[in-house]
Amino acid sequence: AILEVNGNLNCRCVKTASDYISPKRYESIEIRPVGSTCRRTEIIIKLKPSGKVCVNPEAPWVKKLLKRIAST
Amino acid sequence: AILEVNGNLNCRCVKTASDYISPKRYESIEIRPVGSTCRRTEIIIKLKPSGKVCVNPEAPWVKKLLKRIAST
């Protein structure tokens, strides 16, 4: 994988997807806040039955998803 | 672990904590939306350097945390 040497060594996502993924396919949503070892927020969706995808925190549908979670 | 047989077989959290955990200690926040195999939303915080804790989605500080994530 492409190693980032500017202090982002522990980032999990090398690239992120912006295209919509239906909530029906989610097993879980993992949010990795900006931390010492990764300088950006990362959002990783685990899919049913398997697989993971890094999604772009700036994508409008991702922002809506997080808002909906916060309001339940 | 206590096995729940009312369709919650795949819930990860048997019980949840409501007391505040400082964001400095988070490695990640995992949200498991209500699904076919678990009838309740589960929020699992992975702690630095290790350890996991299930937190109560209804606890005020958890709701604030999710709102803050949604607004970044």
Backbone of each chain as nested JSON, in Angstrom:
{
  "chains": [
    {"id": "A", "residues": [
      {"number": 1, "name": "ALA", "atoms": {"N": [0.873, -1.188, 0.0], "CA": [0.0, 0.0, 0.0], "C": [0.904, 1.231, 0.0]}},
      {"number": 2, "name": "ILE", "atoms": {"N": [0.377, 2.322, -0.396], "CA": [1.178, 3.559, -0.456], "C": [1.404, 4.037, 0.974]}},
      {"number": 3, "name": "LEU", "atoms": {"N": [2.648, 4.151, 1.356], "CA": [2.956, 4.563, 2.732], "C": [2.986, 6.093, 2.81]}},
      {"number": 4, "name": "GLU", "atoms": {"N": [2.25, 6.666, 3.735], "CA": [2.271, 8.139, 3.852], "C": [3.253, 8.478, 4.971]}},
      {"number": 5, "name": "VAL", "atoms": {"N": [4.2, 9.325, 4.688], "CA": [5.216, 9.557, 5.713], "C": [5.068, 10.909, 6.381]}},
      {"number": 6, "name": "ASN", "atoms": {"N": [3.929, 11.569, 6.124], "CA": [3.813, 12.896, 6.756], "C": [2.974, 12.79, 8.025]}},
      {"number": 7, "name": "GLY", "atoms": {"N": [3.309, 11.805, 8.88], "CA": [2.61, 11.737, 10.162], "C": [1.29, 11.016, 10.058]}},
      {"number": 8, "name": "ASN", "atoms": {"N": [1.031, 10.468, 8.877], "CA": [-0.235, 9.74, 8.718], "C": [0.014, 8.247, 8.639]}},
      {"number": 9, "name": "LEU", "atoms": {"N": [1.033, 7.81, 9.336], "CA": [1.439, 6.412, 9.188], "C": [0.32, 5.454, 9.57]}},
      {"number": 10, "name": "ASN", "atoms": {"N": [-0.502, 5.869, 10.559], "CA": [-1.513, 4.901, 11.007], "C": [-2.878, 5.152, 10.405]}},
      {"number": 11, "name": "CYS", "atoms": {"N": [-2.926, 5.886, 9.298], "CA": [-4.218, 6.045, 8.633], "C": [-4.596, 4.692, 8.039]}},
      {"number": 12, "name": "ARG", "atoms": {"N": [-5.879, 4.369, 8.088], "CA": [-6.31, 3.079, 7.544], "C": [-6.71, 3.201, 6.079]}},
      {"number": 13, "name": "CYS", "atoms": {"N": [-7.12, 4.417, 5.702], "CA": [-7.676, 4.571, 4.363], "C": [-6.685, 5.279, 3.447]}},
      {"number": 14, "name": "VAL", "atoms": {"N": [-6.267, 4.626, 2.387], "CA": [-5.377, 5.251, 1.414], "C": [-6.216, 6.107, 0.481]}},
      {"number": 15, "name": "LYS", "atoms": {"N": [-7.395, 5.586, 0.122], "CA": [-8.31, 6.412, -0.659], "C": [-9.74, 6.173, -0.163]}},
      {"number": 16, "name": "THR", "atoms": {"N": [-10.648, 7.056, -0.52], "CA": [-12.02, 6.915, -0.031], "C": [-13.007, 6.928, -1.208]}},
      {"number": 17, "name": "ALA", "atoms": {"N": [-14.139, 6.265, -0.993], "CA": [-15.185, 6.24, -2.024], "C": [-16.196, 7.334, -1.695]}},
      {"number": 18, "name": "SER", "atoms": {"N": [-16.76, 7.946, -2.737], "CA": [-17.782, 8.98, -2.514], "C": [-19.144, 8.512, -2.995]}},
      {"number": 19, "name": "ASP", "atoms": {"N": [-19.19, 7.4, -3.715], "CA": [-20.491, 6.989, -4.245], "C": [-21.331, 6.306, -3.16]}},
      {"number": 20, "name": "TYR", "atoms": {"N": [-22.608, 6.532, -3.269], "CA": [-23.601, 6.14, -2.257], "C": [-23.623, 4.622, -2.038]}},
      {"number": 21, "name": "ILE", "atoms": {"N": [-23.729, 4.257, -0.753], "CA": [-23.877, 2.839, -0.393], "C": [-25.117, 2.732, 0.493]}},
      {"number": 22, "name": "SER", "atoms": {"N": [-26.048, 1.874, 0.089], "CA": [-27.312, 1.798, 0.816], "C": [-27.114, 1.256, 2.234]}},
      {"number": 23, "name": "PRO", "atoms": {"N": [-27.788, 1.867, 3.225], "CA": [-27.672, 1.426, 4.617], "C": [-28.042, -0.039, 4.822]}},
      {"number": 24, "name": "LYS", "atoms": {"N": [-28.815, -0.569, 3.887], "CA": [-29.199, -1.991, 4.043], "C": [-27.962, -2.886, 4.026]}},
      {"number": 25, "name": "ARG", "atoms": {"N": [-26.894, -2.378, 3.417], "CA": [-25.708, -3.233, 3.255], "C": [-24.742, -3.09, 4.435]}},
      {"number": 26, "name": "TYR", "atoms": {"N": [-25.076, -2.186, 5.398], "CA": [-24.09, -1.935, 6.473], "C": [-24.158, -2.995, 7.563]}},
      {"number": 27, "name": "GLU", "atoms": {"N": [-22.994, -3.428, 7.971], "CA": [-22.955, -4.195, 9.215], "C": [-22.589, -3.222, 10.342]}},
      {"number": 28, "name": "SER", "atoms": {"N": [-21.632, -2.341, 10.055], "CA": [-21.299, -1.319, 11.06], "C": [-20.591, -0.145, 10.389]}},
      {"number": 29, "name": "ILE", "atoms": {"N": [-20.573, 0.972, 11.124], "CA": [-19.889, 2.182, 10.651], "C": [-18.827, 2.503, 11.699]}},
      {"number": 30, "name": "GLU", "atoms": {"N": [-17.579, 2.556, 11.277], "CA": [-16.513, 2.854, 12.229], "C": [-15.977, 4.257, 11.943]}},
      {"number": 31, "name": "ILE", "atoms": {"N": [-15.952, 5.072, 12.99], "CA": [-15.447, 6.447, 12.84], "C": [-14.14, 6.528, 13.606]}},
      {"number": 32, "name": "ARG", "atoms": {"N": [-13.099, 6.912, 12.895], "CA": [-11.795, 7.068, 13.541], "C": [-11.49, 8.562, 13.582]}},
      {"number": 33, "name": "PRO", "atoms": {"N": [-11.695, 9.177, 14.762], "CA": [-11.483, 10.626, 14.829], "C": [-10.027, 10.991, 14.521]}},
      {"number": 34, "name": "VAL", "atoms": {"N": [-9.794, 12.245, 14.154], "CA": [-8.43, 12.715, 13.935], "C": [-7.617, 12.368, 15.185]}},
      {"number": 35, "name": "GLY", "atoms": {"N": [-6.496, 11.727, 15.01], "CA": [-5.7, 11.337, 16.184], "C": [-4.241, 11.657, 15.978]}},
      {"number": 36, "name": "SER", "atoms": {"N": [-3.426, 11.236, 16.915], "CA": [-2.007, 11.584, 16.818], "C": [-1.373, 10.922, 15.603]}},
      {"number": 37, "name": "THR", "atoms": {"N": [-1.884, 9.722, 15.263], "CA": [-1.149, 9.014, 14.221], "C": [-1.84, 9.113, 12.858]}},
      {"number": 38, "name": "CYS", "atoms": {"N": [-3.02, 9.7, 12.811], "CA": [-3.649, 9.926, 11.512], "C": [-4.309, 11.296, 11.565]}},
      {"number": 39, "name": "ARG", "atoms": {"N": [-3.943, 12.136, 10.618], "CA": [-4.322, 13.551, 10.701], "C": [-5.685, 13.82, 10.083]}},
      {"number": 40, "name": "ARG", "atoms": {"N": [-6.438, 12.759, 9.724], "CA": [-7.768, 13.056, 9.172], "C": [-8.777, 12.076, 9.748]}},
      {"number": 41, "name": "THR", "atoms": {"N": [-10.042, 12.533, 9.792], "CA": [-11.134, 11.671, 10.231], "C": [-11.324, 10.594, 9.172]}},
      {"number": 42, "name": "GLU", "atoms": {"N": [-11.463, 9.367, 9.617], "CA": [-11.695, 8.285, 8.668], "C": [-13.002, 7.591, 9.028]}},
      {"number": 43, "name": "ILE", "atoms": {"N": [-13.776, 7.262, 7.988], "CA": [-15.056, 6.561, 8.198], "C": [-15.015, 5.281, 7.373]}},
      {"number": 44, "name": "ILE", "atoms": {"N": [-15.096, 4.16, 8.081], "CA": [-14.974, 2.846, 7.433], "C": [-16.292, 2.102, 7.625]}},
      {"number": 45, "name": "ILE", "atoms": {"N": [-16.934, 1.746, 6.519], "CA": [-18.198, 1.015, 6.608], "C": [-17.91, -0.47, 6.383]}},
      {"number": 46, "name": "LYS", "atoms": {"N": [-18.298, -1.283, 7.354], "CA": [-18.216, -2.745, 7.172], "C": [-19.51, -3.176, 6.507]}},
      {"number": 47, "name": "LEU", "atoms": {"N": [-19.359, -3.945, 5.441], "CA": [-20.524, -4.353, 4.663], "C": [-20.943, -5.782, 5.007]}},
      {"number": 48, "name": "LYS", "atoms": {"N": [-22.245, -6.08, 4.853], "CA": [-22.744, -7.458, 4.953], "C": [-22.541, -8.131, 3.608]}},
      {"number": 49, "name": "PRO", "atoms": {"N": [-22.205, -9.402, 3.458], "CA": [-21.752, -10.246, 4.555], "C": [-20.292, -10.007, 4.919]}},
      {"number": 50, "name": "SER", "atoms": {"N": [-19.545, -9.387, 4.012], "CA": [-18.133, -9.134, 4.363], "C": [-17.648, -7.953, 3.54]}},
      {"number": 51, "name": "GLY", "atoms": {"N": [-16.459, -7.47, 3.884], "CA": [-15.879, -6.367, 3.107], "C": [-15.953, -5.056, 3.866]}},
      {"number": 52, "name": "LYS", "atoms": {"N": [-15.033, -4.194, 3.559], "CA": [-14.966, -2.872, 4.201], "C": [-14.747, -1.831, 3.111]}},
      {"number": 53, "name": "VAL", "atoms": {"N": [-15.28, -0.63, 3.345], "CA": [-14.996, 0.447, 2.386], "C": [-14.792, 1.757, 3.144]}},
      {"number": 54, "name": "CYS", "atoms": {"N": [-13.747, 2.473, 2.772], "CA": [-13.495, 3.797, 3.35], "C": [-14.346, 4.801, 2.576]}},
      {"number": 55, "name": "VAL", "atoms": {"N": [-15.164, 5.578, 3.276], "CA": [-15.984, 6.561, 2.575], "C": [-15.514, 7.974, 2.928]}},
      {"number": 56, "name": "ASN", "atoms": {"N": [-15.785, 8.873, 1.992], "CA": [-15.327, 10.248, 2.113], "C": [-16.201, 11.009, 3.126]}},
      {"number": 57, "name": "PRO", "atoms": {"N": [-15.605, 11.448, 4.251], "CA": [-16.386, 12.149, 5.276], "C": [-17.07, 13.406, 4.752]}},
      {"number": 58, "name": "GLU", "atoms": {"N": [-16.549, 13.952, 3.632], "CA": [-17.123, 15.18, 3.075], "C": [-18.281, 14.907, 2.12]}},
      {"number": 59, "name": "ALA", "atoms": {"N": [-18.453, 13.661, 1.7], "CA": [-19.536, 13.363, 0.74], "C": [-20.884, 13.674, 1.408]}},
      {"number": 60, "name": "PRO", "atoms": {"N": [-21.778, 14.379, 0.706], "CA": [-23.06, 14.795, 1.29], "C": [-23.839, 13.639, 1.929]}},
      {"number": 61, "name": "TRP", "atoms": {"N": [-23.857, 12.472, 1.254], "CA": [-24.669, 11.358, 1.806], "C": [-24.046, 10.832, 3.091]}},
      {"number": 62, "name": "VAL", "atoms": {"N": [-22.719, 10.972, 3.213], "CA": [-22.078, 10.507, 4.452], "C": [-22.428, 11.463, 5.589]}},
      {"number": 63, "name": "LYS", "atoms": {"N": [-22.43, 12.735, 5.27], "CA": [-22.79, 13.727, 6.307], "C": [-24.23, 13.49, 6.767]}},
      {"number": 64, "name": "LYS", "atoms": {"N": [-25.133, 13.191, 5.808], "CA": [-26.531, 12.932, 6.15], "C": [-26.637, 11.683, 7.018]}},
      {"number": 65, "name": "LEU", "atoms": {"N": [-25.861, 10.666, 6.653], "CA": [-25.861, 9.413, 7.42], "C": [-25.472, 9.685, 8.875]}},
      {"number": 66, "name": "LEU", "atoms": {"N": [-24.407, 10.451, 9.068], "CA": [-23.937, 10.731, 10.435], "C": [-24.984, 11.549, 11.187]}},
      {"number": 67, "name": "LYS", "atoms": {"N": [-25.64, 12.484, 10.482], "CA": [-26.685, 13.294, 11.143], "C": [-27.831, 12.397, 11.589]}},
      {"number": 68, "name": "ARG", "atoms": {"N": [-28.2, 11.463, 10.707], "CA": [-29.34, 10.576, 11.041], "C": [-28.98, 9.724, 12.266]}},
      {"number": 69, "name": "ILE", "atoms": {"N": [-27.725, 9.25, 12.325], "CA": [-27.299, 8.428, 13.459], "C": [-27.373, 9.263, 14.741]}},
      {"number": 70, "name": "ALA", "atoms": {"N": [-26.927, 10.528, 14.635], "CA": [-26.882, 11.396, 15.818], "C": [-28.293, 11.715, 16.307]}},
      {"number": 71, "name": "SER", "atoms": {"N": [-29.272, 11.62, 15.424], "CA": [-30.61, 12.031, 15.857], "C": [-31.48, 10.87, 16.302]}},
      {"number": 72, "name": "THR", "atoms": {"N": [-31.003, 9.633, 16.153], "CA": [-31.864, 8.516, 16.603], "C": [-31.929, 8.497, 18.116]}}
    ]},
    {"id": "B", "residues": [
      {"number": 1, "name": "ALA", "atoms": {"N": [-21.409, -15.676, 28.321], "CA": [-22.207, -14.445, 28.165], "C": [-23.69, -14.819, 28.192]}},
      {"number": 2, "name": "ILE", "atoms": {"N": [-24.488, -13.849, 28.491], "CA": [-25.938, -14.12, 28.565], "C": [-26.458, -14.181, 27.138]}},
      {"number": 3, "name": "LEU", "atoms": {"N": [-27.037, -15.326, 26.779], "CA": [-27.513, -15.456, 25.401], "C": [-28.922, -14.886, 25.325]}},
      {"number": 4, "name": "GLU", "atoms": {"N": [-29.134, -13.97, 24.408], "CA": [-30.494, -13.419, 24.278], "C": [-31.184, -14.158, 23.137]}},
      {"number": 5, "name": "VAL", "atoms": {"N": [-32.324, -14.712, 23.37], "CA": [-32.93, -15.54, 22.316], "C": [-34.121, -14.854, 21.665]}},
      {"number": 6, "name": "ASN", "atoms": {"N": [-34.254, -13.559, 21.948], "CA": [-35.421, -12.916, 21.313], "C": [-34.975, -12.185, 20.046]}},
      {"number": 7, "name": "GLY", "atoms": {"N": [-34.195, -12.89, 19.2], "CA": [-33.811, -12.303, 17.928], "C": [-32.611, -11.384, 18.077]}},
      {"number": 8, "name": "ASN", "atoms": {"N": [-32.006, -11.362, 19.259], "CA": [-30.832, -10.494, 19.438], "C": [-29.566, -11.33, 19.54]}},
      {"number": 9, "name": "LEU", "atoms": {"N": [-29.558, -12.438, 18.814], "CA": [-28.432, -13.365, 18.97], "C": [-27.107, -12.708, 18.63]}},
      {"number": 10, "name": "ASN", "atoms": {"N": [-27.147, -11.794, 17.632], "CA": [-25.855, -11.249, 17.2], "C": [-25.552, -9.892, 17.802]}},
      {"number": 11, "name": "CYS", "atoms": {"N": [-26.22, -9.555, 18.916], "CA": [-25.847, -8.292, 19.573], "C": [-24.479, -8.477, 20.181]}},
      {"number": 12, "name": "ARG", "atoms": {"N": [-23.676, -7.43, 20.136], "CA": [-22.32, -7.533, 20.693], "C": [-22.292, -7.106, 22.149]}},
      {"number": 13, "name": "CYS", "atoms": {"N": [-23.218, -6.235, 22.516], "CA": [-23.155, -5.657, 23.855], "C": [-24.199, -6.303, 24.765]}},
      {"number": 14, "name": "VAL", "atoms": {"N": [-23.731, -6.949, 25.836], "CA": [-24.661, -7.532, 26.802], "C": [-25.14, -6.417, 27.726]}},
      {"number": 15, "name": "LYS", "atoms": {"N": [-24.206, -5.524, 28.091], "CA": [-24.619, -4.368, 28.88], "C": [-23.848, -3.142, 28.389]}},
      {"number": 16, "name": "THR", "atoms": {"N": [-24.312, -1.936, 28.738], "CA": [-23.632, -0.733, 28.246], "C": [-23.269, 0.187, 29.407]}},
      {"number": 17, "name": "ALA", "atoms": {"N": [-22.219, 0.968, 29.198], "CA": [-21.781, 1.932, 30.221], "C": [-22.4, 3.286, 29.885]}},
      {"number": 18, "name": "SER", "atoms": {"N": [-22.745, 4.057, 30.924], "CA": [-23.304, 5.39, 30.685], "C": [-22.354, 6.472, 31.167]}},
      {"number": 19, "name": "ASP", "atoms": {"N": [-21.314, 6.072, 31.889], "CA": [-20.434, 7.12, 32.418], "C": [-19.47, 7.629, 31.335]}},
      {"number": 20, "name": "TYR", "atoms": {"N": [-19.165, 8.903, 31.449], "CA": [-18.422, 9.647, 30.428], "C": [-17.024, 9.079, 30.211]}},
      {"number": 21, "name": "ILE", "atoms": {"N": [-16.635, 9.014, 28.929], "CA": [-15.279, 8.594, 28.566], "C": [-14.683, 9.699, 27.685]}},
      {"number": 22, "name": "SER", "atoms": {"N": [-13.532, 10.22, 28.087], "CA": [-12.951, 11.357, 27.362], "C": [-12.532, 10.951, 25.95]}},
      {"number": 23, "name": "PRO", "atoms": {"N": [-12.846, 11.803, 24.947], "CA": [-12.481, 11.515, 23.552], "C": [-10.987, 11.287, 23.361]}},
      {"number": 24, "name": "LYS", "atoms": {"N": [-10.182, 11.809, 24.285], "CA": [-8.724, 11.596, 24.14], "C": [-8.388, 10.11, 24.164]}},
      {"number": 25, "name": "ARG", "atoms": {"N": [-9.284, 9.324, 24.766], "CA": [-8.963, 7.899, 24.925], "C": [-9.457, 7.063, 23.762]}},
      {"number": 26, "name": "TYR", "atoms": {"N": [-10.17, 7.731, 22.793], "CA": [-10.777, 6.908, 21.713], "C": [-9.758, 6.561, 20.638]}},
      {"number": 27, "name": "GLU", "atoms": {"N": [-9.836, 5.292, 20.217], "CA": [-9.136, 4.96, 18.982], "C": [-10.165, 4.997, 17.847]}},
      {"number": 28, "name": "SER", "atoms": {"N": [-11.346, 4.473, 18.14], "CA": [-12.416, 4.564, 17.128], "C": [-13.775, 4.371, 17.794]}},
      {"number": 29, "name": "ILE", "atoms": {"N": [-14.827, 4.783, 17.062], "CA": [-16.207, 4.63, 17.529], "C": [-16.913, 3.786, 16.48]}},
      {"number": 30, "name": "GLU", "atoms": {"N": [-17.442, 2.643, 16.914], "CA": [-18.133, 1.776, 15.963], "C": [-19.634, 1.839, 16.249]}},
      {"number": 31, "name": "ILE", "atoms": {"N": [-20.39, 2.118, 15.2], "CA": [-21.854, 2.186, 15.344], "C": [-22.439, 1.025, 14.572]}},
      {"number": 32, "name": "ARG", "atoms": {"N": [-23.198, 0.209, 15.286], "CA": [-23.852, -0.939, 14.651], "C": [-25.339, -0.636, 14.614]}},
      {"number": 33, "name": "PRO", "atoms": {"N": [-25.839, -0.186, 13.451], "CA": [-27.252, 0.184, 13.364], "C": [-28.151, -1.019, 13.657]}},
      {"number": 34, "name": "VAL", "atoms": {"N": [-29.379, -0.744, 14.037], "CA": [-30.362, -1.811, 14.254], "C": [-30.361, -2.694, 13.001]}},
      {"number": 35, "name": "GLY", "atoms": {"N": [-30.187, -3.984, 13.205], "CA": [-30.141, -4.868, 12.029], "C": [-31.018, -6.086, 12.233]}},
      {"number": 36, "name": "SER", "atoms": {"N": [-30.942, -7.006, 11.307], "CA": [-31.821, -8.184, 11.393], "C": [-31.461, -9.031, 12.6]}},
      {"number": 37, "name": "THR", "atoms": {"N": [-30.138, -9.011, 12.941], "CA": [-29.766, -9.962, 13.996], "C": [-29.596, -9.281, 15.351]}},
      {"number": 38, "name": "CYS", "atoms": {"N": [-29.697, -7.986, 15.391], "CA": [-29.653, -7.302, 16.692], "C": [-30.657, -6.16, 16.625]}},
      {"number": 39, "name": "ARG", "atoms": {"N": [-31.584, -6.172, 17.586], "CA": [-32.736, -5.265, 17.513], "C": [-32.459, -3.902, 18.133]}},
      {"number": 40, "name": "ARG", "atoms": {"N": [-31.196, -3.631, 18.477], "CA": [-30.953, -2.293, 19.021], "C": [-29.662, -1.747, 18.44]}},
      {"number": 41, "name": "THR", "atoms": {"N": [-29.575, -0.398, 18.394], "CA": [-28.348, 0.253, 17.953], "C": [-27.286, 0.013, 19.016]}},
      {"number": 42, "name": "GLU", "atoms": {"N": [-26.097, -0.336, 18.554], "CA": [-25.01, -0.528, 19.523], "C": [-23.867, 0.412, 19.153]}},
      {"number": 43, "name": "ILE", "atoms": {"N": [-23.254, 0.988, 20.198], "CA": [-22.12, 1.89, 19.981], "C": [-20.958, 1.357, 20.807]}},
      {"number": 44, "name": "ILE", "atoms": {"N": [-19.889, 1.001, 20.119], "CA": [-18.735, 0.376, 20.765], "C": [-17.529, 1.294, 20.563]}},
      {"number": 45, "name": "ILE", "atoms": {"N": [-16.959, 1.762, 21.682], "CA": [-15.795, 2.632, 21.58], "C": [-14.54, 1.789, 21.811]}},
      {"number": 46, "name": "LYS", "atoms": {"N": [-13.649, 1.831, 20.849], "CA": [-12.339, 1.178, 21.039], "C": [-11.43, 2.211, 21.696]}},
      {"number": 47, "name": "LEU", "atoms": {"N": [-10.751, 1.777, 22.768], "CA": [-9.931, 2.7, 23.552], "C": [-8.451, 2.538, 23.208]}},
      {"number": 48, "name": "LYS", "atoms": {"N": [-7.683, 3.613, 23.348], "CA": [-6.213, 3.525, 23.25], "C": [-5.702, 3.066, 24.602]}},
      {"number": 49, "name": "PRO", "atoms": {"N": [-4.637, 2.272, 24.743], "CA": [-4.037, 1.521, 23.638], "C": [-4.826, 0.268, 23.291]}},
      {"number": 50, "name": "SER", "atoms": {"N": [-5.691, -0.161, 24.211], "CA": [-6.459, -1.375, 23.859], "C": [-7.747, -1.365, 24.673]}},
      {"number": 51, "name": "GLY", "atoms": {"N": [-8.646, -2.262, 24.348], "CA": [-9.884, -2.369, 25.116], "C": [-11.071, -1.788, 24.354]}},
      {"number": 52, "name": "LYS", "atoms": {"N": [-12.237, -2.312, 24.677], "CA": [-13.466, -1.857, 24.031], "C": [-14.53, -1.657, 25.108]}},
      {"number": 53, "name": "VAL", "atoms": {"N": [-15.41, -0.687, 24.879], "CA": [-16.521, -0.533, 25.825], "C": [-17.801, -0.204, 25.058]}},
      {"number": 54, "name": "CYS", "atoms": {"N": [-18.883, -0.89, 25.446], "CA": [-20.196, -0.595, 24.861], "C": [-20.777, 0.581, 25.626]}},
      {"number": 55, "name": "VAL", "atoms": {"N": [-21.172, 1.625, 24.918], "CA": [-21.761, 2.77, 25.606], "C": [-23.242, 2.881, 25.254]}},
      {"number": 56, "name": "ASN", "atoms": {"N": [-23.965, 3.508, 26.187], "CA": [-25.415, 3.614, 26.064], "C": [-25.771, 4.695, 25.046]}},
      {"number": 57, "name": "PRO", "atoms": {"N": [-26.392, 4.316, 23.911], "CA": [-26.731, 5.299, 22.884], "C": [-27.634, 6.42, 23.408]}},
      {"number": 58, "name": "GLU", "atoms": {"N": [-28.311, 6.18, 24.539], "CA": [-29.239, 7.192, 25.077], "C": [-28.542, 8.152, 26.048]}},
      {"number": 59, "name": "ALA", "atoms": {"N": [-27.32, 7.808, 26.453], "CA": [-26.629, 8.696, 27.409], "C": [-26.402, 10.061, 26.738]}},
      {"number": 60, "name": "PRO", "atoms": {"N": [-26.681, 11.158, 27.458], "CA": [-26.558, 12.498, 26.863], "C": [-25.194, 12.766, 26.226]}},
      {"number": 61, "name": "TRP", "atoms": {"N": [-24.119, 12.35, 26.921], "CA": [-22.794, 12.649, 26.36], "C": [-22.553, 11.868, 25.071]}},
      {"number": 62, "name": "VAL", "atoms": {"N": [-23.169, 10.695, 24.944], "CA": [-23.004, 9.908, 23.714], "C": [-23.743, 10.614, 22.572]}},
      {"number": 63, "name": "LYS", "atoms": {"N": [-24.931, 11.119, 22.889], "CA": [-25.696, 11.841, 21.848], "C": [-24.908, 13.071, 21.391]}},
      {"number": 64, "name": "LYS", "atoms": {"N": [-24.298, 13.771, 22.362], "CA": [-23.512, 14.968, 22.006], "C": [-22.317, 14.581, 21.14]}},
      {"number": 65, "name": "LEU", "atoms": {"N": [-21.683, 13.457, 21.499], "CA": [-20.52, 12.971, 20.734], "C": [-20.909, 12.72, 19.282]}},
      {"number": 66, "name": "LEU", "atoms": {"N": [-22.037, 12.035, 19.1], "CA": [-22.475, 11.709, 17.726], "C": [-22.81, 12.987, 16.961]}},
      {"number": 67, "name": "LYS", "atoms": {"N": [-23.408, 13.952, 17.665], "CA": [-23.764, 15.232, 16.997], "C": [-22.493, 15.942, 16.552]}},
      {"number": 68, "name": "ARG", "atoms": {"N": [-21.474, 15.911, 17.431], "CA": [-20.221, 16.609, 17.111], "C": [-19.564, 15.96, 15.888]}},
      {"number": 69, "name": "ILE", "atoms": {"N": [-19.641, 14.615, 15.832], "CA": [-19.035, 13.911, 14.696], "C": [-19.78, 14.302, 13.42]}},
      {"number": 70, "name": "ALA", "atoms": {"N": [-21.114, 14.374, 13.526], "CA": [-21.928, 14.674, 12.34], "C": [-21.666, 16.088, 11.847]}},
      {"number": 71, "name": "SER", "atoms": {"N": [-21.199, 16.956, 12.745], "CA": [-21.062, 18.353, 12.302], "C": [-19.643, 18.686, 11.865]}},
      {"number": 72, "name": "THR", "atoms": {"N": [-18.723, 17.747, 12.013], "CA": [-17.346, 18.12, 11.574], "C": [-17.282, 18.153, 10.056]}}
    ]}
  ]
}
